[in-house]
């Protein structure tokens, strides 16, 4: 028997309705272009477009019911209209019911924070995976749905897409899933009501203030994932005690939520001691309440010690023995575009990283400065139509550590590159150590020309991305591939 509208709404959720609530529906849609015959269409409010503007298109494509925060005038008699107080919240709740609560069939690990989400999520997936058990993944690089892997188009998709993906993982036999949870995803109720077995907090630094306005508002949104304000509190919270916001958050976790802390702080539940850093990896002693062991990590940099601890703390929170899962660490191949080393036989180091905030740049460059025998070079840019206040801060961070840098285009989007450069230039402290080059490929080429044996070049900002955004145009551009091509060309020219 086909499901009907009334199956997916609880008492008190409908403010008003017009039409038959017992009519069958064939599926859910929130994009009018994807509506199919018999669908329930959600008209969502948005920052750029109002879903109510697309109701007619949805009906023309076959929608039989509409959910909106306001019932439009001149309604079609063949369609059922449902008015709700919050359309985004309703979408999440109805999606969860439609897909039969897939989040409750999985040990779902949600990772949030400014930096480290992608690395931690991918590492958790790797540590929990076995030869017979695949672990799902939703994140910035790709989505592993159990039976197939597809490219990512958004760190935290809309709730309808999320619950659909989790259902695919469940049906493919996954028992765990790691998921990056962005602040936008929390604030826009994309994870509303989702049951997380473990919620992980990595850190909080200046980012996304074009959206959140203040650090206090940014932090408040993050806390919702841990306190139950996002619908349901997690069973366990894994929180970074080395981060000041992490300590603040740990004090806010409800008493019924198990708390597992991590960090180098001596009171952390899962902690690192005797950390030794070098260019090829990191050695440390991993300590937890029941034991300790020596670990050799393929990651470089102290901030990756934090990422490693976050992953182990999350797995420990699920009841995994660190000694057992540590054996999996040796086979971890890293995350695309996260301190990814490009090896083409050149006598200097080239690394591509996603760092696109002043804090991320400072962490990356501070680490590279400490282990680079020669000069440290940087190619970086600032995205258009994003937080302008971080642009001079990013430039100041680069100038603090780099011997020379090439400031260039990142994803300008619809903003003039000249304006982006103007903002960046206010952070310049040593004009003889930086040059501005509009073309990103040209900037990378100039940096490679300058590098010599013992030097290190960091190409920051885009990481795994394989494109550049210009206004309404997206063009292919992969920092890693560009580096390989340019090194090959330069080798030919020197022969």
C-alpha positions, 0 to 999 in steps of 0.5 A, spaced: 500 500 500 502 506 497 504 511 503 500 517 504 501 524 506 498 523 513 503 517 515 509 523 515 506 528 520 505 528 527 499 531 531 501 539 532 505 539 526 500 542 521 498 549 522 493 549 517 491 545 511 487 545 504 485 538 501 486 531 502 491 529 507 490 521 506 492 522 498 498 517 496 505 520 495 510 517 491 516 521 494 519 527 497 522 533 493 525 540 495 527 542 488 522 543 483 526 541 477 527 534 480 519 533 482 516 527 479 509 525 479 506 524 485 511 527 489 510 532 496 514 538 494 517 542 500 517 550 498 523 552 503 525 559 504 532 561 502 537 566 502 537 567 495 531 564 492 524 563 496 521 556 494 514 559 494 516 562 487 517 554 484 510 552 487 507 552 480 513 549 477 512 543 482 505 542 480 506 542 473 511 537 474 506 532 477 507 534 485 500 532 488 502 536 495 505 542 497 509 544 504 510 551 505 510 556 511 504 560 508 499 557 503 499 561 497 493 564 494 489 562 488 491 554 490 490 549 485 484 544 487 487 538 485 493 539 490 493 538 497 497 544 501 500 543 508 502 550 512 507 549 517 511 553 522 518 551 519 519 548 513 526 546 514 525 543 520 519 539 517 523 537 511 528 534 516 522 530 520 518 528 514 525 525 511 527 521 517 520 518 517 520 517 510 526 513 510 524 509 516 529 512 521 536 510 517 540 514 523 538 509 528 540 503 524 547 506 524 552 508 529 553 515 526 559 519 528 558 526 526 564 531 526 564 538 527 569 544 528 572 549 523 578 545 521 580 538 521 573 535 519 575 532 513 581 528 515 577 526 522 571 523 518 576 519 513 580 517 518 574 514 522 572 511 516 578 507 515 579 505 522 573 502 523 573 499 516 574 491 516 575 486 510 568 484 511 564 491 514 564 497 510 563 504 513 559 510 510 562 517 509 558 523 508 563 529 507 567 534 503 571 530 498 566 524 497 560 520 499 561 513 500 554 510 500 556 502 502 554 500 495 557 506 491 562 512 492 559 518 489 563 525 488 561 530 494 557 537 492 556 539 499 559 538 506 553 537 509 547 536 504 540 538 505 536 533 510 532 530 504 538 528 501 542 526 508 537 521 510 536 518 503 544 517 503 543 514 510 538 509 508 542 507 502 548 505 507 543 501 511 541 497 505 548 496 503 549 493 510 553 499 513 553 499 521 557 505 522 558 512 518 562 518 519 559 524 517 562 531 517 557 536 520 558 544 518 555 550 522 550 551 516 548 544 516 546 545 523 543 552 523 539 550 517 536 544 520 539 539 515 541 534 521 535 536 525 533 530 529 538 525 527 541 520 532 548 521 533 552 515 536 558 520 537 558 527 536 566 530 535 568 537 536 575 539 533 576 546 534 573 553 533 577 558 529 575 565 525 571 562 519 564 563 516 563 570 519 559 572 513 554 568 515 554 567 523 557 575 524 560 573 530 564 568 533 559 567 539 553 566 534 558 561 530 559 557 537 552 557 539 550 554 533 556 548 534 553 547 541 546 545 538 549 538 536 551 537 543 546 539 547 540 536 544 538 543 541 538 540 534 533 535 536 536 529 539 543 529 543 548 525 541 549 518 546 557 520 546 560 527 545 568 527 544 571 534 545 578 537 544 580 540 550 586 543 547 581 548 544 578 554 548 572 553 545 572 545 546 573 546 554 567 551 554 563 546 550 565 540 555 561 544 560 555 545 556 554 537 555 548 535 558 549 530 564 546 524 560 551 524 554 557 521 555 563 525 555 570 523 552 575 528 551 581 528 547 588 532 546 595 533 549 592 536 556 593 531 561 586 530 564 584 528 557 580 521 556 584 520 550 591 524 550 598 524 546 604 524 550 611 525 548 610 527 541 615 527 536 614 531 529 618 530 522 617 531 515 615 524 514 610 523 520 609 523 527 611 519 533 607 519 539 605 515 545 597 514 545 594 514 552 587 512 554 584 510 561 585 502 560 592 503 557 597 506 552 601 504 546 607 507 541 604 510 535 607 512 528 602 516 524 603 518 517 600 525 518 605 531 519 604 537 523 601 538 531 594 540 528 594 533 525 596 530 532 589 533 534 586 530 528 588 523 530 586 524 537 579 526 535 579 519 531 581 515 536 577 518 541 571 517 537 572 510 536 574 509 543 567 512 544 564 506 540 567 501 545 573 500 540 580 498 543 585 503 541 590 497 540 586 493 535 584 499 531 591 502 531 594 497 526 589 500 521 593 506 521 599 504 517 595 503 511 591 510 511 593 513 505 591 520 507 586 525 504 586 528 498 588 535 498 590 535 505 597 536 506 598 532 500 605 531 497 606 531 490 612 527 488 615 528 481 622 527 482 623 534 484 629 536 489 624 540 493 617 539 497 611 541 494 604 540 498 597 541 496 592 543 502 585 546 503 587 551 508 583 557 507 583 561 514 588 564 517 588 559 523 589 553 518 594 557 514 598 559 521 598 551 523 600 549 516 605 554 515 608 554 523 609 546 522 612 546 515 617 552 517 619 548 523 621 542 519 623 545 512 631 546 512 631 551 506 626 556 504 618 556 505 614 559 499 606 559 499 601 560 493 594 562 496 588 566 495 581 568 498 575 566 496 570 571 493 563 572 496 565 570 503 568 573 509 572 579 507 574 580 514 579 574 514 583 576 508 588 581 511 588 576 517 590 570 512 595 575 508 598 576 515 599 569 517 602 567 510 607 573 511 609 571 518 612 564 516 613 564 509 620 567 505 616 569 499 608 568 497 604 569 491 597 571 492 592 569 487 585 567 485 582 562 489 574 561 487 573 569 485 565 567 484 562 573 482 566 578 486 572 582 482 578 579 483 581 587 484 577 587 490 579 581 493 586 583 492 585 590 495 582 586 502 588 582 502 593 587 501 591 591 508 594 585 511 601 586 508 607 587 513 613 586 508 611 588 501 618 585 498 616 578 500 609 578 496 607 579 489 600 579 487 598 574 480 591 574 478 592 567 474 593 561 479 597 557 474 602 563 473 602 564 480 604 556 481 609 556 475 613 562 478 613 559 485 616 552 482 621 556 478 623 559 485 624 553 489 630 549 490 633 543 493 631 543 501 625 548 499 618 547 501 612 550 497 605 550 500 599 551 495 593 552 499 586 554 499 583 549 494 586 542 496 582 536 493 577 541 488 578 540 481 575 547 479 575 554 479 569 558 480 568 565 476 561 568 476 557 563 473 562 559 470 566 553 473 572 551 469 577 545 471 583 547 475 586 542 480 592 544 483 595 537 484 595 536 476 597 543 475 603 542 479 605 535 475 604 538 468 608 544 470 614 540 473 614 536 467 614 542 462 620 545 466 624 538 466 623 538 458 625 545 458 632 544 462 634 538 458 
